[in-house]
């Protein structure tokens, strides 16, 4: 096993692992390096690490993926949710947009819109979203909040990774959805 090489690439905690001969890994590593800079994420190149495989490390990583494990606790990051003369309260805004309860992504994009446009936080964290869920006292909060944000990014394109690691930002698609496409309660009646 001493001639095997292992590469682990962390793109904002989305991990790609390669394992095999040094020639095999080098060939694919060069391809991934090209993709990383093409995707506009040159700041992630320094997170590429190559090392020999360690069995105990693989077992440890696999243990995190087992069913029934608790999601990581999200630290709450507060922001102003109260109404001011130039902005509505979070609850008032959320209720006016009337996101469908079953569609967690709609609730997340409405919260992201409020954080970005009304609380004026350009790059928000999972902690901001967690705080909004608590302030709104919403049932059925996503258990794995990070995964719910990733799903919102991948399936709808409403949020995207920010330049700051661990932060998110509302995409133009998300803005359009909340402003133009999301029905309000008055339209449903």
C-alpha angles and dihedrals in degrees: 000000000000091000093057119101127201128202125191118192119192113200099181089319095314097123127209117190128193124186129179142075118347091249092052094048094044092052094052094038089059090051092050092048088057091050093047094056091041092055089058096251105117089145089072096060091088090060094066111109131179123200144147114276117263117200096208090053091054092050091050092052091047091052090061091060098055119119117259096034116136118250117245113273112255115222112229118242112193127216134172110285097168125107118257129179091268099038140041124236115265093248093049092049094045092050092048091056092046100202114198111263094220092053105072091182091063091053091048094050092049089051091046090050092052092047092049102039105027104027089038095226105144097187112035132186136221085256090063091051091047090052091051092051089052094046091049091045089222120182120227097029108186108268092213101042095177090053091048089054091048090050090050089052096045101039102036107012090226095131131027140189113278125223090255111077113250093019132108136205134199113254125221088252089058092050092051092047094052096040101041113010106039110092117231124222091254091058091051095056 
